[in-house]
Amino acid sequence: MPTRPSEHTIVGIPSPELSHALLLSGLSAPSTDSAMSVNPPRRKMRPPTPSLFHTREFKFYYLIYLTVVPHMMYTMWQSSSPSRPEYKKYEQALSDGWMFGRKVDLSDGQWDTFRERLWIFACAMFAFVALNRVFRRMVDRMDVDKMRGTLPQLWFVCVFATAFIVVLSGASIIFIVGLAWINYVVAKKCAGKRWAPLVIWAYNMAMLFSNERYKGYSFAHIAEPLAWLDEWRGLLHRWDIMFNLTMLRMVSFAMDYHWRVRQDAEAGVQHVDALAVNVQTPRERVEHACFVGNYSFGNYWAYLMYPPLYLTGPIITFNDFVAQMRQPCVATSVRETVVYGLRLVGAGLLMELVLHSVYCVAISKWAHWDAYSVYEISLIGYMRLTFIWLKLLIIWRFARFWAMVDGLETVENMRRCMSNNYSLQQFWRDWHCSYNRWLVRYVYIPLGGRRTSSWNTFVVFTFVALWHDLTLRLLQWAWIIALLFLPEALASWFFNRPKWTSRPYFRFLCSMGGALNIVGMMVANLVGFGDAGVDKMLRMFCSAKGGGFLAITFVVLNVHLQMMFELREREYRKEYALYEQSVEMTAPNKTQNVSPQSRRPKSAKRA
């Protein structure tokens, strides 16, 4: 793999490729390093458009919402009613519930496991955070800036994480330690060499395929006397499924260390160390390398197995993790953490309400679509995708909440509701946001970034599919998503000109394009993450009845998109107000540097 373009930032000036990639990942990209520039140049913002919320047009949209949304909810409730004859066919997949006297749909294995063992994970995380805070107070007296090796704050993390992995994976910790150790040796031996990224990636991809091929390995296949260890696999028998996230951290450590060695050779150890000391912003925590001694096995093991983030993420780079351990982040207050926890509880209750009301997962797995109308099928498919979004939101926020309590700042993975997206690029920027940033840093930029985006995007999404699961269906999903990027990019390039943007009907052209985008994204995600019978479902949409329904849906989606546009513009108005305030505060006072004599009236001067 080519060397990292962002290595040019070691003198404080980011390359154009880094700036573009940081914009894709949601990070700001100032033109100079904050440690070397106090007032970075500002980009002039366009004035916002007047609000449309009180116009007759939007009052008509409100009427459509008040009509369509309740009817959708009623239809979804009726499609899962026990009075329907189809209910008996999938009733065995449901479990006893506690709302409305109805059963609950727990046929999704991942959510069922998380829901059943939630109290165990919560108790374990509470114990870890409480003990870790006590231990940190004990080591706070030490001069951490002079600790260039394994940080004392991570001693307890290493011990607790090892015990945590033993409980989760049992004897499989032998495989986990072995694979992690090999990656550590490869990184240490190859760092700084031009071919190092190829070796790092080759090992980690081979490990990914091997884990899948041998289902987490078996001690009996290694040696018959070790067969008894196969009976002790911990709470999670398939440790290899969760290890995909660990693989991302292993690549992060290896590549960050490789770039650190390259930077030492190009800019000098003292200069890179000076940047490592002065780390203030989230971007600097990612881009500035750590001290060479910080790339130790102790820090590496604590980073891989950090308990709150081990199972689900969010993903954080090695540089960022160590920087926050050396200098704890104070960006999140206690009040914000408590509010975040309450929002997490609210999301959990919403999930319970959904699974007691609409049995979308069980119906999708049953896959007898002939018993439902095209309208009902579309709503079941929509709720299936909504369930996936809400499930991942809760799981990721649960992990992020405990990291926040422990004082570690991570990225919010789900930054927007699934139903509040119309751009494919923005959708993937906000869906699993930390993974998107990881892809930008370790795949997109090293492959050439924007210069090679015509083929780079296909490589990125192929890796995403293989990383999720080694199936042809996910490869099809990845290539459909990559193809959908092309028409959006071409349309944005062609229509983003004054002769179009100044037209009063421009936003309606945008809504038509956005509606096509939404339909394409739903089809792609149903192909990739839907259940059996998706092909039959899609064929029904292509029938005569399905065509008429899609036409009506297209009109309703345009109404929804106009609302989304206006919500985005409202967000922009707030940003613009802050921008104007900052401009007024930084604008020089015209009379500030004027001498007292020059401010005297002309008559006084003549006198």
C-alpha positions in Angstrom: 0.0 0.0 0.0 1.4 3.5 -0.8 2.8 5.6 2.0 0.5 7.9 4.0 0.0 11.3 2.3 -0.8 13.0 5.6 2.9 12.5 6.6 3.3 16.0 5.1 1.5 17.4 8.1 4.4 16.9 10.4 5.5 20.5 9.8 2.1 21.8 10.5 0.6 22.1 7.0 -1.9 19.4 6.0 -1.9 18.1 2.4 -4.9 18.7 0.1 -5.7 14.9 0.3 -5.8 15.1 4.1 -8.0 18.1 4.0 -10.5 16.4 1.7 -10.5 13.2 3.7 -11.0 15.0 7.0 -14.0 16.8 5.5 -15.4 13.4 4.5 -14.8 12.1 7.9 -16.4 15.0 9.7 -13.2 16.5 11.1 -12.3 20.1 10.6 -9.2 20.7 8.5 -7.6 24.1 9.2 -4.9 25.3 6.9 -2.2 25.3 9.6 -1.6 23.4 12.7 -3.3 24.9 15.7 0.0 24.9 17.6 1.6 27.2 15.0 -1.4 29.3 13.9 -3.6 31.3 16.3 -6.1 32.6 13.8 -6.6 30.1 10.9 -8.2 31.7 7.8 -12.0 31.7 7.7 -14.1 30.4 4.9 -16.8 32.9 3.9 -20.2 31.5 4.5 -23.2 32.2 2.3 -26.2 34.0 3.9 -29.0 31.5 4.9 -32.3 31.4 3.1 -35.5 32.7 4.8 -37.4 30.1 6.8 -40.2 28.2 5.0 -41.8 26.5 8.0 -44.7 29.0 8.1 -45.4 29.2 4.4 -48.5 27.7 2.8 -46.4 25.1 1.0 -45.1 23.7 4.3 -48.6 23.9 5.9 -49.7 21.6 3.1 -46.7 19.3 3.9 -47.8 19.2 7.6 -51.3 18.0 6.5 -49.7 15.2 4.5 -47.6 14.2 7.5 -50.7 14.2 9.8 -52.4 11.9 7.3 -49.7 9.5 6.1 -47.7 8.9 9.3 -50.6 7.7 11.5 -51.8 5.5 8.6 -48.4 4.0 8.3 -48.3 3.3 12.1 -51.8 1.7 12.0 -50.9 -0.5 9.0 -47.7 -1.7 10.7 -49.7 -2.5 13.9 -52.3 -4.4 11.9 -49.8 -6.4 9.8 -48.5 -7.9 13.1 -51.9 -8.5 14.7 -52.5 -11.9 16.2 -55.9 -11.9 14.5 -54.3 -12.3 11.1 -54.0 -15.9 9.7 -50.3 -15.4 9.0 -49.5 -14.8 12.6 -49.6 -18.5 13.5 -46.9 -19.2 11.0 -44.2 -17.1 12.7 -45.6 -17.1 16.3 -43.0 -19.6 17.5 -40.3 -17.0 16.7 -41.8 -14.6 19.2 -41.2 -14.4 23.0 -43.4 -13.4 25.9 -43.6 -9.6 26.2 -44.6 -7.1 28.9 -46.3 -4.3 26.8 -49.9 -4.2 25.7 -50.5 -7.9 26.4 -48.5 -8.7 23.2 -45.5 -10.8 22.5 -42.1 -9.3 21.7 -40.0 -10.0 18.6 -36.6 -11.2 19.8 -35.8 -13.3 16.7 -32.7 -11.3 16.0 -29.9 -13.2 17.6 -27.6 -10.2 18.2 -30.2 -8.1 19.9 -31.5 -11.1 21.9 -28.0 -11.8 23.3 -27.4 -8.1 24.1 -30.8 -7.7 25.8 -30.5 -10.9 27.8 -27.0 -10.2 29.1 -27.3 -6.4 29.4 -27.3 -6.5 33.2 -24.0 -8.5 33.2 -22.3 -6.1 30.9 -23.6 -3.1 32.9 -22.3 -4.5 36.2 -18.9 -5.3 34.6 -18.6 -1.8 33.1 -19.6 -0.2 36.4 -17.0 -2.2 38.3 -14.3 -1.4 35.8 -15.1 2.4 35.8 -15.2 2.6 39.6 -12.0 0.7 40.1 -10.2 2.4 37.3 -11.0 5.8 38.7 -9.7 4.8 42.1 -6.5 3.5 40.5 -6.0 6.7 38.4 -6.2 8.8 41.5 -3.3 6.8 42.9 -1.1 7.3 39.9 -2.0 11.0 39.2 0.8 12.1 41.4 3.4 10.6 39.0 4.9 12.8 36.2 3.2 11.1 33.3 4.9 13.4 30.7 8.2 11.7 31.5 6.7 8.3 31.2 7.6 7.4 27.6 6.8 3.7 27.9 3.7 1.9 29.2 1.5 4.5 30.9 0.8 3.8 34.6 -2.8 4.7 34.0 -3.1 1.6 31.8 -1.6 -0.9 34.3 -5.1 -1.6 35.8 -6.7 -1.6 32.4 -4.4 -4.4 31.2 -5.2 -6.5 34.3 -8.9 -6.0 34.2 -9.1 -6.4 30.4 -7.3 -9.7 30.6 -9.7 -11.0 33.2 -12.7 -9.6 31.2 -11.5 -11.5 28.1 -11.1 -14.7 30.0 -14.7 -14.5 31.2 -16.0 -13.7 27.7 -13.8 -16.1 25.7 -12.4 -18.6 28.2 -9.5 -20.6 26.8 -9.8 -18.8 23.5 -7.7 -16.0 25.1 -4.7 -18.1 24.0 -5.6 -17.5 20.3 -6.4 -13.8 21.0 -3.1 -13.1 22.7 -1.2 -15.1 20.0 -2.7 -13.2 17.1 -2.2 -9.8 18.8 1.4 -10.7 19.6 2.2 -11.6 16.0 0.8 -8.3 14.8 2.9 -6.5 17.4 6.0 -8.2 16.2 5.2 -7.6 12.6 4.7 -3.9 13.3 7.9 -3.5 15.3 10.0 -5.4 12.7 8.6 -3.7 9.6 7.9 -0.1 10.7 9.5 2.6 8.6 10.1 0.4 5.6 8.3 1.2 2.3 6.7 -2.3 2.1 5.5 -2.3 5.7 1.9 -1.4 5.0 1.7 -4.4 2.6 2.9 -6.8 5.2 0.7 -5.3 7.9 -2.4 -5.5 5.7 -1.6 -9.0 4.4 -1.2 -10.4 7.8 -4.5 -8.9 9.1 -6.5 -9.8 6.1 -5.2 -13.4 6.2 -6.0 -13.5 9.9 -9.6 -12.3 9.2 -10.1 -15.0 6.6 -8.5 -17.7 8.8 -10.7 -16.8 11.7 -13.8 -17.1 9.5 -12.6 -20.3 7.8 -11.8 -22.2 11.1 -14.7 -20.7 13.2 -12.4 -19.4 15.9 -10.1 -22.6 15.8 -10.3 -25.7 17.8 -7.8 -27.0 20.4 -8.7 -30.6 19.4 -7.4 -29.9 15.8 -4.2 -28.6 17.2 -3.5 -31.5 19.6 -5.9 -34.1 20.9 -4.7 -33.8 24.6 -5.9 -30.1 24.4 -9.5 -31.0 23.4 -10.8 -30.4 26.9 -10.1 -26.7 26.4 -12.8 -26.6 23.8 -15.4 -27.1 26.5 -14.3 -23.8 28.2 -15.1 -21.0 25.7 -16.6 -18.4 28.1 -19.8 -16.5 27.7 -19.2 -15.8 24.0 -18.3 -19.0 22.2 -17.6 -17.3 18.9 -14.8 -14.9 19.9 -13.7 -14.6 16.3 -16.9 -12.6 15.4 -16.1 -9.9 17.8 -12.4 -10.0 16.8 -13.2 -8.1 13.6 -13.2 -4.9 15.6 -10.0 -5.9 17.3 -8.4 -6.3 13.8 -9.2 -2.6 13.1 -7.3 -1.6 16.2 -4.4 -3.9 15.3 -4.1 -2.2 12.0 -4.4 1.2 13.7 -1.5 0.4 16.1 0.7 -1.0 13.3 0.2 1.9 10.9 0.4 4.6 13.5 3.8 3.2 14.6 5.0 2.8 11.0 4.1 6.5 10.3 5.8 7.5 13.6 9.1 5.9 12.4 8.8 7.5 9.0 8.2 10.9 10.6 11.3 10.5 12.8 13.4 9.9 9.7 12.0 12.8 7.8 11.5 15.5 10.5 13.6 14.3 13.4 12.7 12.8 16.7 12.7 16.0 18.7 10.3 17.8 16.3 7.8 14.8 16.4 8.1 14.6 20.2 7.4 18.3 20.5 4.1 17.7 18.6 3.3 14.7 20.8 3.6 16.9 23.9 1.4 19.7 22.6 -1.9 17.8 21.9 -5.1 19.8 22.4 -7.7 19.1 19.8 -9.4 15.9 18.6 -7.6 16.2 15.3 -4.2 16.6 16.9 -4.9 13.5 19.1 -5.3 11.5 15.9 -2.7 13.1 13.6 0.2 13.7 16.1 2.2 10.6 16.8 2.9 9.4 20.4 6.3 9.1 21.9 8.2 6.1 20.5 8.2 4.4 23.9 4.4 4.6 24.1 4.1 2.0 21.3 4.8 -0.7 23.9 3.0 -4.0 24.2 1.3 -2.9 27.5 -0.3 0.2 25.9 -1.1 -1.9 22.8 -2.9 -4.6 24.8 -4.8 -2.1 26.9 -5.9 -0.3 23.6 -7.0 -3.6 22.0 -8.9 -4.9 25.0 -10.2 -1.6 26.6 -13.4 -3.1 28.2 -16.0 -0.5 27.3 -15.1 -0.5 23.6 -13.9 -4.1 23.1 -17.1 -5.7 22.0 -18.7 -3.0 19.8 -16.6 0.1 19.5 -16.8 3.1 18.7 -13.4 2.7 17.0 -10.7 5.0 18.2 -7.1 5.2 16.8 -4.1 4.2 18.9 -2.7 7.7 18.9 -6.0 9.2 20.1 -6.3 6.5 22.9 -2.8 7.0 24.3 -3.1 10.8 24.0 -6.2 10.8 26.1 -4.7 8.4 28.7 -1.7 10.8 29.0 -3.9 14.0 29.1 -7.5 13.1 30.1 -10.1 14.9 28.1 -12.4 17.3 29.9 -14.7 18.2 27.0 -17.6 16.2 28.4 -19.2 17.4 31.6 -21.0 15.3 34.2 -24.3 16.8 33.2 -23.8 15.9 29.5 -22.8 12.4 30.5 -26.0 12.0 32.6 -28.2 13.4 29.8 -26.5 11.0 27.4 -27.3 8.1 29.7 -31.0 9.1 29.9 -31.2 9.3 26.1 -29.8 5.8 26.0 -32.5 4.6 28.3 -35.1 6.4 26.2 -33.7 4.6 23.0 -34.0 1.3 24.8 -37.6 1.9 25.7 -38.4 2.9 22.1 -36.9 -0.3 20.9 -39.1 -2.3 23.3 -42.1 -0.4 22.0 -41.2 -1.1 18.4 -40.6 -4.9 19.0 -43.9 -5.2 20.8 -45.8 -3.4 18.1 -44.3 -4.6 14.8 -42.8 -8.1 14.3 -40.7 -7.0 11.4 -37.8 -9.3 12.1 -39.9 -12.5 12.5 -42.0 -11.7 9.4 -38.8 -11.0 7.3 -37.3 -14.3 8.3 -40.6 -16.1 7.6 -40.5 -14.4 4.1 -43.9 -15.4 2.8 -44.6 -12.1 1.1 -47.6 -13.3 -0.9 -49.7 -12.9 2.2 -49.1 -9.1 2.4 -49.9 -6.2 0.1 -47.1 -4.1 -1.5 -47.8 -1.3 0.9 -47.4 -3.7 3.9 -44.3 -5.2 2.5 -42.7 -1.7 2.0 -43.5 -0.8 5.6 -42.1 -4.1 6.9 -38.9 -3.6 4.9 -38.7 0.0 6.2 -39.1 -1.2 9.8 -36.6 -3.9 9.3 -34.0 -1.3 8.4 -35.2 1.0 11.2 -34.7 -1.9 13.6 -31.1 -2.4 12.4 -30.4 1.3 12.9 -32.0 1.5 16.4 -30.3 -1.8 17.5 -26.8 -0.5 16.5 -27.5 2.9 17.9 -28.3 1.4 21.4 -25.4 -1.0 21.3 -22.9 1.7 20.3 -24.3 4.3 22.7 -24.1 1.8 25.6 -20.4 1.3 25.0 -19.8 5.0 24.4 -21.6 5.9 27.6 -19.3 3.8 29.7 -16.3 5.2 27.9 -17.6 8.7 28.7 -18.0 7.8 32.4 -14.4 6.6 32.4 -13.3 9.9 30.8 -12.5 8.7 27.3 -14.0 10.8 24.5 -15.1 8.8 21.4 -17.0 9.6 18.3 -20.8 9.3 18.1 -21.5 6.5 15.6 -25.1 7.4 14.7 -25.2 11.1 14.3 -28.5 11.2 12.4 -31.7 9.3 12.3 -31.9 6.8 9.5 -35.0 8.6 8.1 -33.2 11.9 8.1 -30.8 11.1 5.2 -31.0 11.7 1.5 -27.3 11.9 0.4 -25.4 8.7 0.1 -22.1 10.4 1.1 -23.6 12.0 4.1 -25.4 8.8 5.1 -22.2 6.8 5.3 -20.4 9.7 7.1 -23.1 9.6 9.8 -23.7 5.8 9.9 -20.9 4.1 12.0 -19.1 7.3 11.9 -16.0 6.1 13.8 -15.6 3.2 11.2 -15.9 5.8 8.4 -13.1 7.8 9.9 -11.0 4.7 10.3 -11.5 3.9 6.6 -10.6 7.4 5.5 -7.4 7.3 7.6 -6.1 3.8 6.9 -7.6 2.9 3.5 -8.9 5.9 1.5 -5.9 8.3 2.0 -3.2 5.6 1.6 -4.8 4.5 -1.7 -4.6 8.1 -3.1 -7.7 9.8 -1.7 -9.6 12.0 -4.1 -7.1 11.5 -6.9 -8.0 7.9 -7.2 -11.6 8.0 -6.0 -13.0 6.5 -9.2 -11.6 3.1 -8.2 -10.7 3.8 -4.6 -14.3 3.7 -3.6 -14.8 0.2 -4.9 -11.8 -1.0 -3.0 -13.0 0.6 0.2 -16.5 -0.9 0.0 -15.2 -4.3 -1.0 -13.1 -4.2 2.2 -16.2 -3.1 4.2 -18.1 -6.1 2.8 -15.3 -8.6 3.5 -14.8 -7.2 7.0 -18.5 -7.7 7.9 -18.9 -11.2 6.5 -17.4 -13.3 3.7 -20.6 -13.7 1.7 -21.5 -12.9 -1.9 -24.6 -11.0 -0.8 -22.5 -8.5 1.1 -20.2 -8.1 -1.8 -23.2 -7.3 -4.0 -24.3 -4.8 -1.4 -20.9 -3.1 -1.4 -20.7 -2.8 -5.2 -24.2 -1.4 -5.4 -23.4 1.2 -2.8 -20.1 2.1 -4.7 -22.0 2.4 -8.0 -24.6 4.7 -6.3 -21.8 7.1 -5.5 -21.2 7.8 -9.2 -24.6 9.4 -10.2 -24.7 11.4 -7.0 -21.2 12.8 -7.6 -22.0 13.6 -11.3 -25.3 15.3 -10.4 -23.7 17.3 -7.6 -20.9 18.4 -10.1 -23.4 19.3 -12.9 -26.1 21.1 -10.9 -23.9 22.9 -8.4 -23.6 26.0 -10.5 -25.2 29.4 -10.2 -27.4 28.9 -13.3 -29.1 26.0 -11.5 -28.9 27.0 -7.8 -30.4 30.4 -8.4 -33.6 28.9 -10.0 -36.7 28.7 -7.7 -37.3 25.1 -8.7 -33.7 24.0 -7.8 -34.7 22.5 -4.4 -37.4 20.4 -6.2 -34.8 19.0 -8.5 -32.7 18.1 -5.5 -35.6 16.4 -3.8 -36.2 14.2 -6.9 -32.6 13.2 -6.9 -32.7 12.6 -3.2 -35.8 10.4 -3.5 -34.0 8.2 -6.0 -31.1 8.1 -3.6 -33.3 6.9 -0.8 -34.9 4.2 -2.9 -31.5 3.0 -4.0 -30.1 2.9 -0.5 -33.1 1.0 0.8 -32.8 -1.6 -2.0 -29.0 -2.0 -1.4 -29.3 -2.4 2.3 -32.2 -4.9 2.0 -30.0 -6.9 -0.4 -27.0 -6.7 2.0 -28.7 -7.0 5.4 -32.2 -8.3 4.7 -33.4 -11.8 5.3 -34.5 -14.6 3.0 -37.0 -13.7 0.3 -35.7 -10.2 -0.4 -35.5 -11.1 -4.1 -39.1 -12.0 -4.1 -40.0 -8.8 -2.3 -38.2 -6.7 -4.9 -39.9 -8.6 -7.7 -43.3 -7.6 -6.2 -42.3 -4.0 -6.3 -41.5 -4.3 -10.0 -45.1 -5.6 -10.8 -47.9 -3.4 -12.0 -49.3 -2.8 -8.5 -45.8 -2.2 -7.2 -45.1 0.4 -9.9 -48.2 2.5 -8.9 -47.2 2.2 -5.3 -43.6 3.4 -6.0 -45.0 6.4 -7.9 -47.0 7.5 -4.9 -44.1 6.8 -2.6 -41.8 8.9 -4.8 -44.2 11.9 -4.4 -44.4 11.4 -0.6 -40.6 11.1 -0.4 -40.3 14.5 -2.2 -42.4 16.0 0.5 -40.3 14.4 3.2 -37.1 15.7 1.5 -38.4 19.3 1.4 -38.8 19.0 5.2 -35.2 17.6 5.5 -33.8 20.4 3.4 -35.4 23.0 5.6 -34.2 21.2 8.8 -30.7 21.3 7.3 -31.1 25.0 6.5 -32.2 25.6 10.1 -29.1 24.0 11.4 -27.1 26.1 9.0 -28.8 29.3 10.2 -27.5 28.5 13.7 -24.0 27.9 12.4 -24.2 31.2 10.4 -25.2 33.1 13.5 -22.2 31.8 15.4 -20.0 32.6 12.4 -21.2 36.2 12.3 -20.6 36.5 16.0 -17.0 35.2 15.6 -16.4 37.6 12.7 -17.6 40.6 14.8 -15.4 39.5 17.7 -12.3 39.1 15.6 -12.8 42.2 13.3 -10.2 44.9 14.1 -11.5 48.1 15.7 -10.9 50.9 13.2 -10.2 53.4 15.9 -7.9 51.1 17.9 -4.6 52.1 16.2 -5.5 55.7 15.6 -3.4 58.3 17.5 -5.2 60.8 19.7 -4.2 63.7 17.5 -5.7 62.1 14.4 -9.0 61.7 16.3 -9.2 65.5 17.0 -11.7 67.4 14.9 -10.4 69.3 11.9 -11.3 72.7 13.4 -9.1 72.0 16.4 -6.2 71.0 14.1 -6.6 74.3 12.2 -6.7 76.3 15.4 
